């Protein structure tokens, strides 16, 4: 199971590009910066991000897109929910959950504990700001849980 959809994954690439270019960039420039990202797909993602208030667009010869807010203010959860449906761990965690979604909704012994796990996952995603993801690889990446990405090592080390 993949938590990040391809759309969110590509949106992260697009937003990292815009993060590095406060003056903005066109969909064509952004797509050219990532081999395999089509201009049309980048434009569609940028259009959605515009509608959700994450980026702004400027028309014209020098037109393009730019971040509306600093990456330090945008959470990974906000981005995921801007592009996909609300993040939920299980069907019963949806606010619109009904007995059609799960036969055992009213008698499930793990629904309550699963709800707690669901809230923890959401809180963790809310605490990850895009700026943390956009740091250059040479800088250590540490977060709320004291995890540090050790350069040259494939695993995380706990401090």
C-alpha positions in Angstrom: 0.0 0.0 0.0 1.4 3.4 -1.0 0.3 6.3 1.1 1.4 9.0 -1.5 -0.4 8.9 -4.8 1.5 9.6 -8.0 -0.2 13.0 -8.2 1.0 14.0 -4.7 4.5 12.6 -5.5 4.7 14.7 -8.6 3.2 17.7 -6.8 6.1 17.4 -4.3 8.6 17.6 -7.2 6.7 20.6 -8.7 6.5 22.4 -5.4 10.2 21.7 -4.6 11.1 23.3 -8.0 9.0 26.4 -7.2 10.4 26.5 -3.7 13.9 27.0 -5.2 12.6 29.7 -7.6 10.7 32.4 -5.7 10.2 34.2 -8.9 8.1 31.3 -10.2 8.3 29.1 -13.3 6.1 27.9 -16.1 4.7 24.4 -16.4 7.0 23.8 -19.3 10.1 24.8 -17.3 9.0 22.6 -14.4 8.4 19.6 -16.6 11.7 20.1 -18.3 13.4 20.0 -14.9 12.2 16.4 -14.3 12.7 13.8 -17.0 9.5 11.8 -17.4 7.1 14.5 -16.1 4.9 15.6 -19.0 4.0 19.3 -19.3 0.3 18.4 -19.5 0.4 16.4 -16.2 2.4 19.2 -14.5 -0.1 21.8 -15.8 -3.0 19.7 -14.5 -1.4 19.4 -11.1 -0.6 23.1 -11.0 -4.2 23.9 -12.0 -5.5 21.9 -9.0 -2.9 23.5 -6.7 -4.1 26.9 -7.9 -7.7 26.0 -7.1 -6.7 24.9 -3.6 -4.7 28.1 -2.9 -1.3 26.5 -2.8 0.1 28.2 -5.8 -0.8 31.3 -7.9 -0.7 31.6 -11.6 0.3 34.6 -13.8 -0.6 34.8 -17.4 1.4 36.3 -20.2 4.8 36.1 -21.8 6.5 35.9 -18.4 3.7 34.0 -16.8 4.0 30.9 -14.7 3.3 29.7 -11.2 4.7 30.5 -7.7 4.1 29.4 -4.2 1.4 31.4 -2.4 2.9 30.6 1.0 6.3 29.6 2.2 6.9 25.8 2.2 7.5 26.1 5.9 3.8 26.8 6.3 2.4 24.0 4.1 2.0 20.6 5.7 2.3 17.3 3.8 -1.2 16.5 5.0 -2.6 19.7 3.6 -1.0 18.9 0.2 -2.3 15.3 0.2 -5.8 16.5 1.0 -5.6 19.3 -1.6 -5.0 16.8 -4.3 -6.7 13.6 -3.1 -9.6 12.8 -0.8 -9.3 13.2 2.9 -6.6 11.0 4.3 -8.1 8.1 6.3 -6.6 4.9 7.6 -9.7 2.8 7.2 -13.2 3.1 5.8 -14.6 3.5 9.4 -12.3 6.6 9.9 -14.2 8.6 7.3 -16.6 11.2 8.7 -19.2 9.8 6.3 -18.7 6.2 7.3 -21.9 4.1 7.1 -22.7 0.4 7.6 -22.5 0.0 3.8 -18.8 0.6 4.0 -18.2 -2.1 6.5 -20.4 -4.9 7.7 -18.9 -4.8 11.2 -19.0 -1.0 11.7 -21.3 -1.2 14.7 -19.6 -4.2 16.4 -16.0 -3.8 15.4 -13.6 -4.3 18.4 -10.8 -2.4 16.8 -12.7 0.6 15.5 -11.9 2.8 18.6 -8.1 1.9 18.7 -7.9 2.3 14.9 -9.4 5.8 15.2 -6.5 6.6 17.6 -3.9 5.3 15.2 -5.7 7.3 12.4 -5.4 10.5 14.4 -1.7 9.8 15.1 -1.0 9.3 11.4 -2.8 12.5 10.5 -0.9 14.4 13.3 2.4 13.1 12.0 1.6 14.1 8.4 0.4 17.6 9.7 3.8 18.0 11.5 5.8 17.4 8.3 6.2 20.8 6.5 7.2 20.8 2.9 10.3 22.8 3.6 11.6 19.8 5.6 11.3 17.7 2.4 12.9 20.3 0.2 16.2 20.6 2.1 19.3 19.8 0.1 20.5 16.3 0.6 23.7 17.4 2.3 21.8 18.9 5.3 20.7 16.4 8.0 16.9 16.0 8.1 15.5 15.8 11.6 12.0 16.0 12.7 9.7 15.8 15.7 10.6 12.2 16.4 14.4 12.7 16.6 15.1 10.8 13.3 18.1 11.8 11.3 18.8 10.8 7.7 22.5 9.8 7.7 24.1 10.7 4.4 25.4 7.7 2.6 23.4 5.3 4.7 20.1 3.8 3.5 18.4 3.7 6.9 17.4 6.2 9.5 19.4 6.6 12.7 17.8 7.6 16.0 19.5 10.3 17.9 
